[in-house]
């Protein structure tokens, strides 16, 4: 049929044109590049960037780029307030885990420095994603495709690092110049002052807050003239209903008052550059994810401090008298008496808080008391557990540990109990894991159906988040259960089982080593073998493990946790005896009623120990 005949036929049947147009459109859509399922990642490092909406601007540019590239966003990962100098970020870790699950085909990032500040970190993440079969794309630059592109990308990253170092140094020198000119650079002014930020005419400066300044004068007068201790100052402030500027509990802390009484800002000498940030050696926060790695500070020599003149709240004489009184109170404090606590750092209360040693009447009585009353002071305490006689607890726990280390039969009994318990746990875990994995696969199928529906344009990304949010939470909870089970299952391999000959050799050495020990040597052994002691009503529950070495060695630690007699590396053989036992305590000397009133207990007797 000729083209002229086709045209004549088309005029005769207009419906033919309509169906031919639909067919041509379908053919064009079939030849169009298919949509790519991607994830997007964004990061800002400071709270200021979060408040200014930088993360929203960044993610908006990424989403627009994805739309132009005909990509379907199935997952968003954002780390708000996390530094690029660290790879330990919660959502970056989640992205890396999901990449191995092949939940999407590519990841889109605004710029390489959003992945990490350091070029070496960028390459590490990008190589890991490529090995998982995930394409890495950027908005600002093209991702390297070959060796030559990779070299150019590396040169660009190194220059960016150099430029950031120059900017950081210029920023430091600029702050130093401003301080020398009298500018006050501070994020939060001390109690008693209000900070007025700089403007076009004047630099930032302190103004006296008269309401807070009156409290500062009272505190210094109470310490310098009345000789109050810090805890008495806390109590008086609480009784006067004077609250600190910021406190979740609404009460003053002794550490806050100690810092206040040492701050020369109150005599008109604000300081700058007196300390610098360091990574803590023994951090209180043991969590994996920490936005600030350098959370501790170390003081510089006082000669390096820079002084900025500010309005004075008190005179120098009152300041010096208060400091002298604080030093005198510390020197005369009864808590400075060095008492011997064998279980220090190992004993906990049944409420979940630590117990600390306390020696009233100049050490006549020693107790392990719950820290709840200290941490909540001056508010009433919540924990109702009373103190445990430290001398009795130390004696009973040491006797049980020494008896265990001298007896191969007792150690074999503890080892058998531990093995039987672990075998029961492993059987239970082995039965649970397949069911959990099956449920995870089922949830992932649900999530995939929603992602495909979103890719087909059936609903918006907000609706996708609403639908898949509960599914992701369910998957995360199931994965957490499996991880916990595998950890417990793997604990069987933590301790190698010693032979009977090794046990007998250890017992022989221990019998000689445990004779005529001083307190420091006993403390070293307890520190090695006892992991946790829980003090509850009428008993102590002791947990730990005895390392079976070829030779019984004693290690003593000084008060700053520095091991003064470290063993040679690799001296241990990894074999140990896990143990758990309970120690019955004698009746307490006093009976405590619900209102914390105590009366002598007639059942108490030293003969019951």
Rosetta blueprint (number, residue, H / E / L):
1 X L
2 X L
3 X H
4 X H
5 X H
6 X H
7 X H
8 X H
9 X H
10 X H
11 X H
12 X H
13 X L
14 X H
15 X H
16 X H
17 X H
18 X H
19 X H
20 X H
21 X H
22 X H
23 X H
24 X H
25 X H
26 X H
27 X H
28 X H
29 X H
30 X H
31 X H
32 X L
33 X L
34 X L
35 X L
36 X E
37 X E
38 X E
39 X E
40 X E
41 X E
42 X E
43 X E
44 X E
45 X L
46 X L
47 X H
48 X H
49 X H
50 X H
51 X H
52 X L
53 X L
54 X H
55 X H
56 X H
57 X H
58 X H
59 X H
60 X H
61 X H
62 X H
63 X H
64 X H
65 X H
66 X H
67 X H
68 X H
69 X L
70 X L
71 X E
72 X E
73 X E
74 X E
75 X E
76 X E
77 X E
78 X E
79 X E
80 X E
81 X L
82 X L
83 X L
84 X L
85 X L
86 X L
87 X L
88 X L
89 X L
90 X H
91 X H
92 X H
93 X H
94 X H
95 X H
96 X H
97 X H
98 X H
99 X H
100 X H
101 X L
102 X L
103 X L
104 X L
105 X L
106 X E
107 X E
108 X E
109 X E
110 X L
111 X L
112 X H
113 X H
114 X H
115 X H
116 X L
117 X L
118 X L
119 X H
120 X H
121 X H
122 X H
123 X H
124 X H
125 X H
126 X H
127 X H
128 X H
129 X H
130 X H
131 X H
132 X L
133 X L
134 X L
135 X E
136 X E
137 X E
138 X E
139 X L
140 X L
141 X L
142 X L
143 X L
144 X L
145 X L
146 X L
147 X H
148 X H
149 X H
150 X H
151 X H
152 X H
153 X H
154 X H
155 X H
156 X H
157 X H
158 X H
159 X H
160 X H
161 X H
162 X H
163 X H
164 X H
165 X H
166 X H
167 X H
168 X H
169 X H
170 X H
171 X H
172 X H
173 X H
174 X H
175 X H
176 X H
177 X H
178 X H
179 X H
180 X H
181 X L
182 X L
183 X L
184 X L
185 X L
186 X L
187 X L
188 X L
189 X L
190 X L
191 X L
192 X L
193 X E
194 X E
195 X E
196 X E
197 X L
198 X L
199 X L
200 X L
201 X L
202 X L
203 X L
204 X L
205 X E
206 X E
207 X E
208 X E
209 X L
210 X H
211 X H
212 X H
213 X H
214 X H
215 X H
216 X H
217 X H
218 X H
219 X H
220 X H
221 X H
222 X H
223 X H
224 X H
225 X L
226 X L
227 X L
228 X L
229 X L
230 X H
231 X H
232 X H
233 X H
234 X H
235 X H
236 X H
237 X H
238 X H
239 X H
240 X L
241 X L
242 X L
243 X L
244 X L
245 X L
246 X L
247 X L
248 X L
249 X L
250 X L
251 X L
252 X L
253 X L
254 X H
255 X H
256 X H
257 X H
258 X H
259 X H
260 X H
261 X H
262 X H
263 X L
264 X H
265 X H
266 X H
267 X H
268 X L
269 X E
270 X E
271 X E
272 X E
273 X L
274 X L
275 X E
276 X E
277 X E
278 X E
279 X L
280 X L
281 X L
282 X L
283 X L
284 X L
285 X L
286 X L
287 X L
288 X L
289 X L
290 X L
291 X L
292 X L
293 X L
294 X L
295 X L
296 X E
297 X E
298 X E
299 X E
300 X L
301 X L
302 X H
303 X H
304 X H
305 X L
306 X E
307 X E
308 X E
309 X E
310 X L
311 X L
312 X L
313 X L
314 X L
315 X L
316 X H
317 X H
318 X H
319 X H
320 X H
321 X H
322 X H
323 X H
324 X H
325 X H
326 X H
327 X H
328 X H
329 X H
330 X H
331 X H
332 X H
333 X L
334 X H
335 X H
336 X H
337 X L
338 X L
339 X L
340 X L
341 X L
342 X L
343 X L
344 X L
345 X L
346 X L
347 X E
348 X E
349 X E
350 X L
351 X L
352 X L
353 X L
354 X E
355 X E
356 X E
357 X E
358 X E
359 X L
360 X H
361 X H
362 X H
363 X H
364 X L
365 X L
366 X L
367 X E
368 X E
369 X E
370 X E
371 X L
372 X H
373 X H
374 X H
375 X H
376 X L
377 X L
378 X L
379 X L
380 X L
381 X L
382 X L
383 X L
384 X L
385 X L
386 X L
387 X L
388 X E
389 X E
390 X H
391 X H
392 X H
393 X H
394 X H
395 X H
396 X H
397 X H
398 X H
399 X H
400 X H
401 X H
402 X H
403 X H
404 X H
405 X H
406 X H
407 X L
408 X H
409 X H
410 X H
411 X H
412 X H
413 X H
414 X H
415 X H
416 X H
417 X H
418 X H
419 X H
420 X H
421 X H
422 X H
423 X H
424 X H
425 X H
426 X H
427 X H
428 X H
429 X H
430 X H
431 X H
432 X H
433 X H
434 X H
435 X H
436 X H
437 X H
438 X H
439 X H
440 X H
441 X H
442 X H
443 X H
444 X H
445 X H
446 X H
447 X H
448 X H
449 X H
450 X H
451 X H
452 X H
453 X H
454 X H
455 X H
456 X L
457 X L
458 X L
459 X L
460 X L
461 X H
462 X H
463 X H
464 X H
465 X H
466 X H
467 X H
468 X H
469 X H
470 X H
471 X H
472 X H
473 X H
474 X H
475 X H
476 X H
477 X H
478 X H
479 X H
480 X H
481 X H
482 X H
483 X H
484 X H
485 X H
486 X H
487 X H
488 X H
489 X H
490 X H
491 X H
492 X H
493 X H
494 X L
495 X L
496 X E
497 X L
498 X L
499 X L
500 X H
501 X H
502 X H
503 X H
504 X H
505 X H
506 X H
507 X H
508 X H
509 X H
510 X H
511 X H
512 X H
513 X H
514 X L
515 X L
516 X L
517 X L
518 X L
519 X H
520 X H
521 X H
522 X H
523 X H
524 X H
525 X H
526 X H
527 X H
528 X H
529 X H
530 X E
531 X E
532 X E
533 X E
534 X E
535 X E
536 X E
537 X L
538 X L
539 X E
540 X E
541 X E
542 X E
543 X E
544 X E
545 X E
546 X E
547 X E
548 X L
549 X L
550 X L
551 X L
552 X L
553 X L
554 X L
555 X L
556 X L
557 X E
558 X L
559 X L
560 X L
561 X L
562 X L
563 X E
564 X L
565 X L
566 X L
567 X L
568 X L
569 X L
570 X L
571 X L
572 X L
573 X L
574 X L
575 X E
576 X E
577 X E
578 X E
579 X E
580 X E
581 X E
582 X E
583 X E
584 X E
585 X L
586 X L
587 X L
588 X L
589 X L
590 X E
591 X E
592 X E
593 X L
594 X L
595 X L
596 X L
597 X L
598 X E
599 X E
600 X E
601 X L
602 X L
603 X L
604 X L
605 X L
606 X H
607 X H
608 X H
609 X L
